[in-house]
Amino acid sequence: MPGLLAASVITVLPMFGDYYTNGFLTSGSPRTEMIGNQIEFYLRGTSQPQTGASLVLILSAMLLVLMAYYLVVTVRAQRSVAT
């Protein structure tokens, strides 16, 4: 279980802030959207930066919850191995 959590954290964390992969892999296809592209669109491309800022806060809160869960699970696993 700790190995699966570590693998998911290593995979998911870079994905949340990844702005450029969509452009490289899909040549900017309008059918492919990532959260990073939406944040950039709202912050730079429209007159609604508050929407982009709220997306950043929601994304940060989600990452905080996921990282807290990961830390709790790994600490519990270490404690169970030590006893």
Secondary structure as UniProt FT lines:
FT   HELIX           2..16
FT   HELIX           21..26
FT   TURN            27..28
FT   TURN            30..31
FT   HELIX           35..40
FT   HELIX           41..45
FT   HELIX           49..82
//
